[in-house]
Amino acid sequence: MRKLRAAYAGNCIRLRRDSDNAESDFGFDGSGNLDSAAIASWLGGTSGFVVAWYDQSGNGKNITQATAGNQPVYLANWQNGLPAVRFLPANSTYLIVDTTTGLQLTMFMVAESMGPGGEEIFVSQTDAVARYVAYNSFTTAHVWTGTLGSTSTLPTDRRDPHLLEFQRSGDGSSVAWWQNGTAVGTPTINTNTCHFEEFGRNAAGPTSGKFNGAIAEFISFEPNLPGGDRAVVEANIAAYWAL
């Protein structure tokens, strides 16, 4: 929900206005922030729903949802007074196909789990078996869930915004996780290719696997970022979102 690449000249999001179902694209202001003032003027006090969240890499990996009843809500004032995409477990899902398709992956996500709603699924994929990045067991502790149920328990801090990082390297069997820059475990994951198909629910089901919360930023790299580069991205994200 901000400009991540100086070379990117496109928009950030496409919204649908609740009052008349009109749609419009919105870009960034001169500081690289989402143009929230233009959005507020266009919405005129009504709600906005996210139709598309545009990829800034140049690879066309846009996240879209054409079905009005399944569109997440535009949240104007989230962490640090900045916007986010709000997912509601009753209906919202957000679709994407093959952001990354290799064995290596470095992923950054700025997100917050806001309440119970089954498995707190941020993003997922499915090809024969479900793989997903989740906060599970919301009432006890956060858990990252990887392929075939491998897990790593995160600190019990519940409803706070976080920078969540995942890195899978080599042949896919080496995995590392971080929360707000702190390593939190190394679950074992098999060597299937890694990509993301859906934001906001478990692509393979069950019906309880829906996300109740907000996502404000998602970055993925293939192949992996070296440790020094990962730390630079981490510091930039933490500073911008005040994490």
MARBA-3410 file (N, C-alpha, C, O; in Angstrom, 1 decimal):
243
0.8,-1.2,0.0,0.0,0.0,0.0,0.9,1.3,0.0,0.5,2.3,0.5 ~ 2.0,1.1,-0.6,2.9,2.3,-0.8,3.8,2.0,-2.0,3.8,0.8,-2.5 ~ 4.5,3.0,-2.5,5.3,2.8,-3.7,6.6,2.1,-3.2,7.3,2.6,-2.4 ~ 7.0,1.0,-3.8,8.1,0.2,-3.4,9.3,0.3,-4.4,10.4,0.1,-4.0 ~ 9.0,0.7,-5.7,10.1,0.8,-6.7,10.0,2.1,-7.3,8.9,2.6,-7.8
11.1,2.9,-7.4,11.1,4.2,-8.0,10.7,4.1,-9.5,10.1,5.1,-10.0 ~ 11.0,3.0,-10.1,10.7,2.9,-11.6,9.3,2.6,-11.8,8.8,2.6,-13.0 ~ 8.5,2.2,-10.8,7.1,1.9,-11.0,6.3,3.1,-11.3,6.3,4.0,-10.5 ~ 5.5,3.1,-12.4,4.7,4.3,-12.8,3.2,4.0,-12.8,2.4,4.8,-13.2 ~ 2.8,2.8,-12.3,1.4,2.5,-12.3,0.7,2.8,-11.0,1.2,3.6,-10.2
-0.5,2.3,-10.9,-1.4,2.5,-9.7,-1.1,1.5,-8.6,-0.4,0.5,-8.8 ~ -1.7,1.7,-7.5,-1.6,0.8,-6.3,-2.7,-0.1,-6.2,-2.6,-1.3,-6.1 ~ -4.0,0.5,-6.2,-5.1,-0.3,-6.0,-6.3,0.1,-6.9,-6.3,1.3,-7.3 ~ -7.2,-0.7,-7.1,-8.5,-0.4,-7.7,-9.6,-0.7,-6.7,-9.7,-1.8,-6.1 ~ -10.5,0.3,-6.5,-11.5,0.2,-5.5,-12.9,0.3,-6.2,-13.1,0.8,-7.2
-13.8,-0.4,-5.5,-15.3,-0.3,-5.9,-16.0,0.5,-4.8,-15.8,0.2,-3.6 ~ -16.7,1.5,-5.1,-17.4,2.4,-4.2,-18.8,1.7,-3.8,-19.6,1.4,-4.7 ~ -19.0,1.6,-2.5,-20.2,0.9,-2.1,-21.5,1.6,-2.5,-22.5,0.9,-2.8 ~ -21.5,2.9,-2.6,-22.8,3.7,-2.9,-23.3,3.4,-4.2,-24.6,3.4,-4.4 ~ -22.5,3.3,-5.3,-23.0,3.1,-6.6,-22.3,2.1,-7.4,-22.5,1.9,-8.6
-21.3,1.3,-6.8,-20.5,0.3,-7.4,-19.6,0.8,-8.5,-19.1,0.0,-9.3 ~ -19.4,2.1,-8.6,-18.4,2.6,-9.5,-17.0,2.1,-9.1,-16.7,1.9,-7.9 ~ -16.1,2.0,-10.1,-14.7,1.6,-9.8,-13.7,2.6,-10.3,-13.9,3.3,-11.2 ~ -12.6,2.7,-9.6,-11.5,3.6,-9.9,-10.2,3.2,-9.4,-10.1,2.5,-8.4 ~ -9.1,3.5,-10.2,-7.7,3.2,-9.8,-7.2,4.3,-9.0,-7.5,5.5,-9.3
-6.2,4.0,-8.1,-5.6,5.0,-7.3,-4.1,4.7,-7.2,-3.7,3.6,-7.0 ~ -3.3,5.8,-7.3,-1.8,5.6,-7.3,-1.3,6.3,-6.0,-1.8,6.1,-4.9 ~ -0.1,6.9,-6.2,0.6,7.4,-5.1,0.8,8.9,-5.1,0.7,9.5,-6.2 ~ 1.0,9.5,-3.9,1.3,10.9,-3.9,2.8,11.1,-4.1,3.6,10.2,-4.4 ~ 3.3,12.4,-4.0,4.7,12.7,-4.3,5.7,12.1,-3.4,6.9,12.0,-3.7
5.2,11.6,-2.2,6.1,11.0,-1.2,6.1,9.5,-1.3,6.8,8.8,-0.6 ~ 5.4,8.9,-2.3,5.3,7.5,-2.4,4.3,6.8,-1.6,4.2,5.6,-1.6 ~ 3.5,7.6,-0.8,2.4,7.0,-0.1,1.2,6.8,-1.0,1.0,7.5,-2.0 ~ 0.3,5.9,-0.6,-1.0,5.7,-1.3,-1.7,7.1,-1.2,-1.7,7.7,-0.2 ~ -2.3,7.5,-2.3,-3.0,8.8,-2.4,-4.3,8.7,-1.6,-5.4,8.6,-2.2
-4.2,8.7,-0.3,-5.4,8.5,0.5,-6.4,9.7,0.4,-7.6,9.5,0.6 ~ -5.9,10.9,0.2,-6.7,12.0,0.0,-7.7,11.9,-1.2,-8.8,12.2,-1.1 ~ -7.1,11.4,-2.3,-7.9,11.2,-3.5,-9.0,10.1,-3.3,-10.1,10.2,-3.7 ~ -8.6,9.1,-2.5,-9.5,8.0,-2.2,-10.7,8.5,-1.4,-11.8,8.2,-1.6 ~ -10.3,9.3,-0.3,-11.3,9.8,0.6,-12.3,10.7,-0.1,-13.5,10.6,0.1
-11.8,11.5,-1.0,-12.7,12.4,-1.8,-13.6,11.6,-2.7,-14.8,11.9,-2.8 ~ -13.1,10.6,-3.3,-13.9,9.8,-4.3,-14.9,9.0,-3.5,-16.1,8.8,-4.0 ~ -14.6,8.4,-2.3,-15.5,7.6,-1.6,-16.6,8.5,-1.0,-17.8,8.0,-0.9 ~ -16.3,9.7,-0.6,-17.3,10.6,-0.1,-18.0,10.1,1.2,-19.2,10.3,1.4 ~ -17.3,9.4,2.0,-17.9,8.9,3.2,-18.4,7.5,3.2,-18.8,6.9,4.2
-18.5,6.9,2.0,-18.9,5.5,1.8,-17.8,4.5,1.9,-16.6,5.0,2.0 ~ -18.1,3.3,1.9,-17.0,2.2,2.0,-16.4,1.9,0.7,-17.1,2.1,-0.4 ~ -15.2,1.5,0.7,-14.5,1.1,-0.6,-14.1,-0.4,-0.4,-13.6,-0.8,0.6 ~ -14.2,-1.1,-1.5,-13.8,-2.5,-1.6,-12.7,-2.7,-2.6,-12.8,-2.1,-3.7 ~ -11.7,-3.6,-2.3,-10.6,-3.7,-3.2,-10.9,-4.7,-4.3,-11.1,-5.9,-4.0
-10.8,-4.2,-5.5,-11.0,-5.0,-6.7,-9.7,-5.6,-7.2,-9.6,-6.7,-7.7 ~ -8.6,-4.8,-7.1,-7.3,-5.2,-7.5,-6.2,-4.5,-6.7,-6.4,-3.4,-6.3 ~ -5.2,-5.3,-6.4,-4.0,-4.7,-5.7,-2.9,-5.0,-6.7,-2.5,-6.2,-6.9 ~ -2.3,-4.0,-7.2,-1.4,-4.1,-8.4,0.0,-4.5,-8.0,0.6,-3.9,-7.1 ~ 0.6,-5.4,-8.8,2.0,-5.8,-8.6,2.9,-4.7,-9.1,2.7,-4.1,-10.2
3.9,-4.4,-8.4,4.9,-3.3,-8.8,6.2,-3.9,-9.4,7.1,-3.1,-9.7 ~ 6.2,-5.2,-9.6,7.5,-5.7,-10.1,7.7,-5.6,-11.6,8.8,-5.8,-12.1 ~ 6.5,-5.4,-12.3,6.6,-5.4,-13.7,6.2,-6.8,-14.3,6.2,-6.9,-15.5 ~ 5.9,-7.7,-13.5,5.6,-9.1,-13.9,4.1,-9.4,-14.0,3.7,-10.5,-14.4 ~ 3.3,-8.4,-13.7,1.9,-8.5,-13.9,1.2,-9.5,-12.9,0.1,-10.0,-13.2
1.8,-9.7,-11.7,1.2,-10.6,-10.7,0.2,-9.8,-9.9,0.4,-9.8,-8.6 ~ -0.8,-9.3,-10.5,-1.8,-8.5,-9.7,-2.7,-9.4,-8.9,-3.0,-10.5,-9.3 ~ -3.1,-8.9,-7.7,-4.0,-9.7,-6.9,-5.4,-9.1,-7.1,-5.6,-7.9,-7.0 ~ -6.4,-10.0,-7.5,-7.7,-9.5,-7.9,-8.8,-10.2,-7.3,-8.7,-11.4,-6.8 ~ -10.0,-9.6,-7.2,-11.2,-10.3,-6.8,-12.4,-9.6,-7.5,-12.8,-8.5,-7.2
-12.9,-10.3,-8.5,-14.0,-9.8,-9.3,-15.4,-9.9,-8.6,-16.3,-9.1,-9.0 ~ -15.6,-10.8,-7.7,-16.9,-11.0,-7.1,-17.0,-10.0,-5.9,-16.3,-10.0,-5.0 ~ -18.0,-9.1,-6.1,-18.2,-8.0,-5.1,-18.3,-8.6,-3.7,-17.8,-8.0,-2.7 ~ -19.1,-9.6,-3.5,-19.3,-10.1,-2.1,-18.1,-10.7,-1.5,-18.1,-11.0,-0.3 ~ -17.0,-10.9,-2.2,-15.8,-11.5,-1.7,-14.6,-10.5,-1.7,-13.5,-10.9,-1.4
-14.9,-9.3,-1.9,-13.9,-8.3,-1.9,-13.5,-7.7,-0.6,-14.4,-7.4,0.2 ~ -12.2,-7.7,-0.2,-11.8,-7.1,1.1,-12.1,-5.6,1.1,-12.4,-5.0,0.1 ~ -12.1,-5.1,2.3,-12.4,-3.7,2.6,-11.2,-2.8,2.6,-10.1,-3.2,3.1 ~ -11.3,-1.6,2.0,-10.2,-0.7,2.1,-10.2,0.0,3.5,-11.2,0.5,3.9 ~ -9.1,-0.2,4.2,-9.0,0.4,5.6,-8.1,1.6,5.5,-6.9,1.4,5.3
-8.7,2.8,5.7,-7.9,4.0,5.5,-6.9,4.3,6.6,-5.8,4.9,6.3 ~ -7.2,3.9,7.8,-6.4,4.3,9.0,-6.0,3.1,9.8,-6.8,2.6,10.6 ~ -4.8,2.5,9.5,-4.4,1.3,10.2,-3.1,1.7,10.9,-3.0,2.7,11.6 ~ -2.1,0.8,10.9,-0.9,1.0,11.7,-0.1,2.3,11.2,0.0,2.5,10.0 ~ 0.3,3.1,12.2,1.0,4.4,11.9,0.2,5.3,11.0,0.7,6.2,10.3
-1.1,5.2,11.1,-2.0,6.1,10.4,-2.1,5.8,8.9,-2.6,6.6,8.1 ~ -1.6,4.6,8.5,-1.5,4.3,7.1,-2.5,3.2,6.7,-3.1,2.6,7.6 ~ -2.8,3.1,5.4,-3.9,2.2,5.0,-3.5,0.7,4.9,-2.3,0.4,4.9 ~ -4.5,-0.1,4.8,-4.3,-1.6,4.7,-5.5,-2.2,4.0,-6.5,-1.5,3.7 ~ -5.4,-3.4,3.7,-6.6,-4.2,3.1,-7.1,-5.1,4.2,-6.4,-5.9,4.8
-8.4,-4.9,4.5,-9.1,-5.6,5.7,-9.9,-6.8,5.2,-10.8,-6.7,4.4 ~ -9.5,-8.0,5.7,-10.2,-9.2,5.4,-11.2,-9.6,6.4,-10.8,-9.5,7.6 ~ -12.3,-10.0,6.1,-13.4,-10.4,7.0,-13.7,-11.9,6.8,-13.9,-12.3,5.6 ~ -13.6,-12.7,7.8,-13.7,-14.2,7.6,-15.0,-14.6,7.1,-15.1,-15.8,6.6 ~ -16.1,-13.8,7.2,-17.4,-14.3,6.8,-17.4,-14.5,5.3,-18.2,-15.4,4.8
-16.7,-13.7,4.5,-16.8,-13.9,3.0,-15.5,-13.6,2.3,-15.3,-14.0,1.1 ~ -14.6,-12.8,2.8,-13.5,-12.2,2.0,-12.5,-13.2,1.6,-12.0,-14.0,2.4 ~ -12.1,-13.1,0.3,-10.9,-13.9,-0.2,-10.3,-13.0,-1.2,-10.9,-12.1,-1.8 ~ -9.0,-13.3,-1.5,-8.3,-12.4,-2.4,-7.4,-13.4,-3.2,-6.6,-14.1,-2.7 ~ -7.5,-13.3,-4.6,-6.9,-14.4,-5.4,-5.7,-13.9,-6.1,-5.5,-12.8,-6.5
-4.7,-14.8,-6.2,-3.5,-14.6,-7.0,-3.0,-15.9,-7.5,-3.2,-16.9,-6.9 ~ -2.3,-15.9,-8.6,-1.8,-17.1,-9.2,-0.3,-17.0,-9.4,0.2,-16.1,-10.1 ~ 0.4,-17.9,-8.8,1.9,-18.1,-9.0,2.7,-16.8,-8.9,3.2,-16.3,-9.9 ~ 2.8,-16.3,-7.7,3.7,-15.2,-7.5,5.1,-15.6,-7.6,6.0,-14.9,-8.1 ~ 5.4,-16.8,-7.2,6.7,-17.4,-7.2,6.6,-18.9,-7.5,5.7,-19.5,-6.9
7.5,-19.4,-8.3,7.3,-20.8,-8.7,8.5,-21.7,-8.5,8.6,-22.8,-9.2 ~ 9.5,-21.3,-7.7,10.7,-22.1,-7.6,10.8,-22.7,-6.2,9.9,-22.6,-5.4 ~ 12.0,-23.2,-5.9,12.2,-23.8,-4.6,12.7,-22.7,-3.6,12.5,-22.9,-2.4 ~ 13.2,-21.6,-4.1,13.7,-20.6,-3.2,12.7,-19.4,-3.2,12.1,-19.1,-4.1 ~ 12.6,-18.8,-2.0,11.7,-17.7,-1.8,12.0,-16.9,-0.6,12.3,-17.5,0.5
12.0,-15.6,-0.7,12.1,-14.8,0.5,10.8,-13.9,0.4,10.5,-13.2,-0.6 ~ 10.1,-13.9,1.5,8.8,-13.3,1.6,8.7,-12.3,2.8,9.2,-12.7,3.9 ~ 8.2,-11.1,2.6,8.0,-10.2,3.6,6.5,-9.8,3.6,5.9,-9.6,2.6 ~ 5.9,-9.8,4.8,4.5,-9.4,4.9,4.2,-8.5,6.1,4.7,-8.8,7.2 ~ 3.5,-7.4,5.9,3.1,-6.6,7.1,1.6,-6.9,7.3,0.8,-6.6,6.4
1.3,-7.4,8.4,-0.1,-7.9,8.6,-0.4,-7.9,10.1,0.4,-7.8,11.0 ~ -1.7,-8.0,10.4,-2.2,-8.0,11.7,-3.4,-9.0,11.8,-4.4,-8.9,11.0 ~ -3.4,-9.9,12.8,-4.6,-10.7,13.0,-5.5,-10.0,14.0,-5.0,-9.6,15.1 ~ -6.7,-9.8,13.6,-7.6,-8.9,14.4,-8.7,-9.7,15.2,-9.5,-9.0,15.9 ~ -8.7,-10.9,15.1,-9.8,-11.6,15.9,-9.9,-13.1,15.4,-9.4,-13.4,14.3
-10.6,-13.9,16.2,-10.8,-15.3,15.8,-11.6,-15.4,14.6,-12.5,-14.6,14.3 ~ -11.4,-16.5,13.8,-12.1,-16.7,12.6,-11.7,-18.0,12.0,-11.6,-18.1,10.8 ~ -11.4,-19.0,12.8,-10.8,-20.3,12.3,-9.3,-20.1,12.2,-8.7,-19.4,13.0 ~ -8.7,-20.8,11.3,-7.3,-20.7,11.1,-7.0,-19.3,10.5,-7.7,-18.9,9.6 ~ -6.0,-18.6,11.0,-5.8,-17.2,10.6,-4.8,-17.3,9.4,-3.6,-17.0,9.5
-5.4,-17.6,8.2,-4.6,-17.8,7.0,-4.3,-16.4,6.4,-5.2,-15.7,6.0 ~ -3.0,-16.1,6.2,-2.6,-14.9,5.4,-2.6,-15.2,3.9,-3.4,-14.6,3.2 ~ -1.8,-16.2,3.5,-1.7,-16.5,2.1,-1.6,-18.0,2.0,-1.2,-18.7,3.0 ~ -2.0,-18.6,0.8,-1.9,-20.0,0.7,-1.7,-20.5,-0.7,-1.9,-19.7,-1.7 ~ -1.4,-21.7,-0.9,-1.4,-22.3,-2.2,-1.9,-23.7,-2.1,-2.0,-24.3,-1.0
-2.3,-24.3,-3.2,-2.6,-25.8,-3.2,-2.3,-26.4,-4.5,-2.7,-25.9,-5.6 ~ -1.6,-27.5,-4.4,-1.4,-28.4,-5.6,-1.2,-29.7,-5.0,0.0,-30.2,-4.8 ~ -2.3,-30.4,-4.8,-2.3,-31.8,-4.2,-2.4,-31.7,-2.7,-3.2,-32.4,-2.1 ~ -1.5,-30.9,-2.1,-1.6,-30.7,-0.6,-1.6,-29.2,-0.3,-1.1,-28.4,-1.1 ~ -2.2,-28.8,0.8,-2.3,-27.4,1.2,-1.0,-26.9,1.8,-0.4,-27.6,2.6
-0.6,-25.7,1.5,0.5,-25.1,2.1,0.1,-23.7,2.4,-0.5,-23.0,1.5 ~ 0.4,-23.2,3.6,-0.1,-21.8,3.9,0.7,-21.2,5.0,1.4,-21.9,5.8 ~ 0.7,-19.9,5.0,1.3,-19.1,6.0,0.2,-18.6,6.9,-0.7,-17.9,6.5 ~ 0.3,-18.9,8.2,-0.9,-18.7,9.1,-0.5,-18.3,10.5,0.6,-18.6,11.0 ~ -1.4,-17.6,11.1,-1.5,-17.5,12.6,-2.5,-18.5,13.0,-3.7,-18.3,12.7
-2.2,-19.6,13.7,-3.1,-20.6,14.1,-3.3,-20.5,15.6,-2.5,-19.8,16.3 ~ -4.3,-21.2,16.1,-4.6,-21.2,17.6,-4.6,-19.8,18.1,-3.8,-19.5,19.0 ~ -5.4,-18.9,17.6,-5.4,-17.5,17.9,-5.5,-17.2,19.4,-4.9,-16.2,19.9 ~ -6.3,-18.0,20.1,-6.5,-17.7,21.5,-5.3,-18.1,22.4,-5.3,-17.8,23.6 ~ -4.3,-18.8,21.9,-3.2,-19.2,22.7,-1.9,-18.5,22.1,-1.4,-17.6,22.7
-1.3,-19.1,21.1,-0.1,-18.5,20.5,-0.2,-18.5,19.0,-0.9,-19.3,18.4 ~ 0.6,-17.6,18.4,0.7,-17.6,17.0,1.5,-18.8,16.5,2.5,-19.2,17.2 ~ 1.1,-19.4,15.4,1.9,-20.5,14.9,2.0,-20.3,13.4,1.0,-20.0,12.7 ~ 3.2,-20.4,12.9,3.4,-20.5,11.4,3.1,-21.9,11.0,3.6,-22.8,11.6 ~ 2.4,-22.1,9.9,2.1,-23.4,9.4,2.7,-23.6,8.0,2.4,-22.8,7.2
3.5,-24.6,7.9,4.1,-24.8,6.6,3.5,-26.1,5.9,2.5,-26.6,6.3 ~ 4.2,-26.6,5.0,3.8,-27.8,4.2,3.6,-29.0,5.2,4.4,-29.2,6.0 ~ 2.5,-29.7,5.0,2.2,-30.9,5.7,2.3,-30.8,7.2,2.6,-31.7,7.9 ~ 1.9,-29.6,7.7,1.7,-29.5,9.1,2.9,-29.1,9.9,2.8,-29.0,11.1 ~ 4.0,-28.9,9.3,5.2,-28.5,10.1,5.0,-27.1,10.6,4.5,-26.2,9.9
5.3,-26.9,11.9,4.9,-25.7,12.6,6.1,-25.1,13.4,7.0,-25.8,13.7 ~ 6.0,-23.9,13.7,7.0,-23.2,14.5,6.2,-22.1,15.3,5.6,-21.2,14.8 ~ 6.2,-22.3,16.6,5.4,-21.4,17.5,6.1,-20.0,17.6,7.3,-19.9,17.8 ~ 5.2,-19.0,17.4,5.7,-17.6,17.6,5.3,-17.1,18.9,4.5,-17.7,19.6 ~ 5.8,-15.9,19.3,5.4,-15.3,20.6,3.9,-15.1,20.7,3.3,-14.8,19.7
3.4,-15.1,21.9,2.0,-15.0,22.2,1.7,-13.5,22.4,1.7,-13.0,23.5 ~ 1.6,-12.7,21.3,1.3,-11.3,21.4,0.1,-10.9,20.7,-0.3,-9.7,20.7 ~ -0.6,-11.8,20.1,-2.0,-11.7,19.5,-2.2,-10.5,18.6,-1.5,-10.4,17.6 ~ -3.1,-9.5,19.0,-3.6,-8.6,18.0,-2.7,-7.3,17.8,-3.1,-6.2,18.1 ~ -1.5,-7.5,17.3,-0.6,-6.5,17.0,-0.1,-6.6,15.6,0.0,-7.7,15.1
0.2,-5.4,14.9,0.8,-5.5,13.6,2.2,-6.1,13.7,2.9,-5.9,14.6 ~ 2.5,-6.9,12.7,3.8,-7.6,12.6,4.4,-7.5,11.3,3.7,-7.4,10.2 ~ 5.8,-7.5,11.2,6.5,-7.8,10.0,6.8,-9.3,10.1,7.6,-9.8,10.9 ~ 6.3,-10.1,9.2,6.4,-11.5,9.1,7.3,-11.9,7.9,7.1,-11.4,6.8 ~ 8.4,-12.6,8.2,9.3,-13.0,7.1,9.5,-14.5,7.0,9.5,-15.2,8.0
9.7,-15.0,5.8,9.8,-16.4,5.5,10.9,-16.5,4.5,10.9,-15.7,3.5 ~ 11.8,-17.5,4.6,12.8,-17.7,3.6,13.0,-19.2,3.4,13.2,-19.9,4.4 ~ 12.9,-19.6,2.2,13.1,-21.0,1.9,14.3,-21.1,0.9,14.3,-20.4,-0.2 ~ 15.3,-21.9,1.2,16.5,-21.8,0.4,17.0,-23.2,-0.1,16.3,-24.2,0.2 ~ 18.0,-23.2,-0.9,18.6,-24.4,-1.4,17.6,-25.3,-2.2,17.0,-24.8,-3.1
17.5,-26.5,-1.7,16.6,-27.4,-2.4,15.1,-27.3,-1.9,14.3,-28.1,-2.3 ~ 14.9,-26.4,-1.0,13.5,-26.2,-0.5,13.4,-26.8,0.9,12.4,-26.5,1.5 ~ 14.4,-27.5,1.4,14.3,-28.1,2.7,14.7,-27.3,3.8,14.5,-27.6,5.0 ~ 15.4,-26.2,3.5,15.9,-25.3,4.5,15.0,-24.1,4.6,14.9,-23.3,3.7 ~ 14.4,-23.9,5.8,13.4,-22.8,6.0,13.8,-22.0,7.2,14.2,-22.5,8.2
13.5,-20.7,7.1,13.7,-19.8,8.3,12.5,-18.9,8.4,12.0,-18.4,7.4 ~ 12.2,-18.5,9.6,11.1,-17.6,9.9,11.5,-16.5,10.8,12.3,-16.7,11.7 ~ 11.0,-15.3,10.6,11.3,-14.2,11.5,10.0,-13.4,11.8,9.1,-13.4,10.9 ~ 9.8,-12.9,13.0,8.8,-12.0,13.3,9.4,-10.7,13.9,10.1,-10.7,14.9 ~ 9.1,-9.6,13.2,9.7,-8.3,13.6,11.2,-8.4,13.8,11.8,-7.8,14.7
11.8,-9.1,12.9,13.3,-9.2,12.8,13.9,-10.2,13.7,15.1,-10.4,13.7 ~ 13.1,-10.9,14.5,13.6,-11.9,15.4,13.3,-13.3,14.9,12.2,-13.7,14.6 ~ 14.4,-14.2,14.8,14.2,-15.5,14.3,13.3,-16.3,15.3,13.5,-16.2,16.5 ~ 12.3,-17.0,14.7,11.3,-17.7,15.6,11.2,-19.2,15.3,10.3,-19.8,15.8 ~ 12.1,-19.8,14.5,12.0,-21.2,14.3,12.4,-21.6,12.9,12.4,-20.8,12.0
12.6,-22.9,12.7,13.0,-23.5,11.4,12.2,-24.8,11.2,12.8,-25.8,11.3 ~ 11.0,-24.7,10.8,10.2,-25.9,10.5,10.7,-26.6,9.2,11.3,-25.9,8.4 ~ 10.5,-27.9,9.1,10.9,-28.6,7.9,9.8,-28.6,6.9,8.7,-28.9,7.3 ~ 10.1,-28.3,5.7,9.1,-28.2,4.6,9.7,-29.0,3.5,10.9,-29.1,3.2 ~ 8.8,-29.7,2.7,9.2,-30.6,1.7,9.7,-29.7,0.4,9.7,-28.5,0.5
10.1,-30.4,-0.6,10.7,-29.7,-1.7,9.8,-29.4,-2.9,10.3,-29.1,-4.0 ~ 8.5,-29.3,-2.6,7.6,-28.8,-3.7,7.9,-27.4,-4.0,8.4,-26.6,-3.2 ~ 7.5,-27.0,-5.2,7.7,-25.5,-5.5,6.8,-24.7,-4.6,5.8,-25.1,-4.1 ~ 7.2,-23.4,-4.5,6.5,-22.6,-3.5,5.9,-21.4,-4.3,6.6,-20.7,-5.0 ~ 4.6,-21.2,-4.1,4.0,-20.0,-4.7,2.7,-19.7,-3.9,2.4,-20.4,-3.0
2.1,-18.6,-4.2,0.9,-18.2,-3.5,-0.3,-18.1,-4.4,-0.2,-17.4,-5.5 ~ -1.4,-18.6,-4.1,-2.6,-18.6,-4.9,-3.7,-17.7,-4.3,-4.4,-17.0,-5.1 ~ -3.8,-17.7,-3.0,-4.9,-16.9,-2.4,-4.4,-16.1,-1.2,-3.6,-16.6,-0.4 ~ -4.9,-14.9,-1.1,-4.7,-14.1,0.1,-6.0,-14.1,0.9,-7.0,-13.9,0.3 ~ -5.9,-14.4,2.2,-7.1,-14.2,3.0,-7.9,-15.5,3.3,-8.9,-15.4,4.1
-7.5,-16.6,2.8,-8.1,-17.9,3.2,-7.2,-19.0,2.7,-6.2,-18.8,2.0 ~ -7.5,-20.2,3.1,-6.8,-21.4,2.7,-7.3,-21.9,1.4,-8.5,-22.2,1.3 ~ -6.5,-21.8,0.4,-6.9,-22.2,-1.0,-7.5,-23.6,-1.1,-8.3,-23.8,-2.0 ~ -7.1,-24.5,-0.2,-7.5,-25.8,-0.3,-8.7,-26.1,0.6,-9.1,-27.3,0.7 ~ -9.2,-25.1,1.3,-10.2,-25.3,2.4,-9.4,-25.6,3.7,-8.2,-25.6,3.6
-10.0,-25.9,4.8,-11.4,-26.0,5.0,-12.1,-24.6,5.1,-11.5,-23.6,4.9 ~ -13.4,-24.7,5.3,-14.2,-23.4,5.3,-13.7,-22.5,6.5,-14.0,-21.3,6.4 ~ -13.2,-23.1,7.5,-12.7,-22.3,8.7,-11.4,-21.6,8.4,-11.1,-20.7,9.1 ~ -10.7,-21.9,7.3,-9.4,-21.3,7.0,-9.5,-20.0,6.4,-9.0,-19.8,5.3 ~ -10.1,-19.0,7.1,-10.2,-17.7,6.5,-9.6,-16.7,7.5,-9.5,-16.9,8.7
-9.1,-15.6,6.9,-8.3,-14.6,7.7,-9.2,-13.5,8.2,-10.0,-13.0,7.4 ~ -9.0,-13.2,9.4,-9.7,-12.1,10.1,-8.6,-11.0,10.4,-8.0,-11.2,11.5 ~ -8.4,-10.1,9.6,-7.3,-9.1,9.9,-7.0,-8.2,8.7,-7.8,-8.1,7.8 ~ -5.8,-7.7,8.7,-5.4,-6.7,7.7,-4.0,-7.1,7.2,-3.1,-7.6,7.9 ~ -3.8,-6.8,5.9,-2.5,-7.0,5.2,-2.2,-5.6,4.5,-3.1,-5.1,3.8
-1.0,-5.1,4.8,-0.7,-3.8,4.2,0.4,-3.8,3.2,0.6,-2.9,2.4 ~ 1.2,-4.9,3.2,2.4,-4.9,2.3,2.8,-6.4,2.1,2.8,-7.2,3.1 ~ 3.1,-6.8,0.9,3.6,-8.1,0.6,4.7,-8.0,-0.4,4.4,-7.4,-1.5 ~ 5.8,-8.6,-0.1,7.0,-8.6,-1.1,7.5,-10.0,-1.2,7.7,-10.6,-0.1 ~ 7.7,-10.5,-2.4,8.4,-11.8,-2.5,9.5,-11.7,-3.5,9.4,-11.0,-4.5
10.6,-12.4,-3.3,11.7,-12.5,-4.1,12.1,-14.0,-4.5,11.9,-14.8,-3.6 ~ 12.4,-14.2,-5.7,13.0,-15.4,-6.1,14.1,-15.2,-7.1,13.9,-14.5,-8.1 ~ 15.3,-15.7,-6.9,15.7,-16.5,-5.8,15.8,-15.7,-4.5,15.4,-14.5,-4.5 ~ 16.4,-16.3,-3.5,16.4,-15.6,-2.2,17.3,-14.4,-2.2,18.2,-14.2,-2.9 ~ 16.9,-13.4,-1.2,17.8,-12.3,-1.0,18.9,-12.8,0.0,18.7,-13.6,0.9
20.2,-12.3,-0.3,21.2,-12.6,0.7,20.9,-11.9,2.0,20.1,-11.0,2.1 ~ 21.5,-12.4,3.1,21.2,-11.9,4.4,21.3,-10.4,4.6,20.4,-9.8,5.3 ~ 22.3,-9.8,4.0,22.5,-8.3,4.2,21.4,-7.6,3.5,20.9,-6.6,4.0 ~ 21.0,-8.0,2.3,19.9,-7.4,1.6,18.5,-7.6,2.3,17.7,-6.7,2.4 ~ 18.3,-8.8,2.9,17.1,-9.0,3.6,17.0,-8.1,4.8,15.9,-7.6,5.1
18.1,-7.8,5.5,18.1,-6.9,6.6,17.8,-5.5,6.2,17.2,-4.7,7.0 ~ 18.3,-5.1,5.0,18.0,-3.7,4.5,16.5,-3.6,4.3,15.9,-2.6,4.7 ~ 15.9,-4.5,3.6,14.4,-4.5,3.4,13.6,-4.5,4.7,12.7,-3.8,4.9 ~ 14.1,-5.4,5.6,13.4,-5.5,6.9,13.4,-4.1,7.6,12.4,-3.7,8.2 ~ 14.6,-3.5,7.6,14.7,-2.2,8.3,13.8,-1.1,7.7,13.2,-0.3,8.4
13.7,-1.1,6.3,12.9,-0.1,5.6,11.4,-0.3,6.0,10.7,0.6,6.2 ~ 11.0,-1.6,5.9,9.6,-1.9,6.2,9.3,-1.5,7.7,8.2,-0.9,7.9 ~ 10.1,-1.9,8.6,9.9,-1.6,10.0,9.8,-0.1,10.3,9.0,0.4,11.1 ~ 10.6,0.7,9.6,10.6,2.1,9.8,9.3,2.8,9.2,8.7,3.6,9.9 ~ 8.9,2.3,8.0,7.8,2.9,7.4,6.5,2.7,8.2,5.7,3.6,8.3
6.3,1.5,8.6,5.1,1.1,9.3,5.2,1.2,10.8,4.2,1.0,11.5 ~ 6.3,1.7,11.3,6.5,1.9,12.8,6.3,0.6,13.5,5.5,0.6,14.5 ~ 6.9,-0.4,13.1,6.8,-1.7,13.8,7.9,-1.9,14.8,8.0,-3.0,15.5
END
